[in-house]
């Protein structure tokens, strides 16, 4: 589905920005999201949390 491709590209873009290092990756994601004002848009908080879960999974962090 076209929507799935957009979400995948968006997630890869955000994760790419956060891959500068494992330590502080989550904080960098918060800064990226705030700078893009994604967290202020309706429905974006869920996507924001999904990004953080993906970053934690990539960094080997097993916290829920």
Secondary structure, DSSP 8 states (H G I E B T S, - for coil): -HHHHHHHHHHHHHHHHHTT-STTHHHHHHHHHHHTTGGGSTTHHHHHHHHHHHHHHHHT----
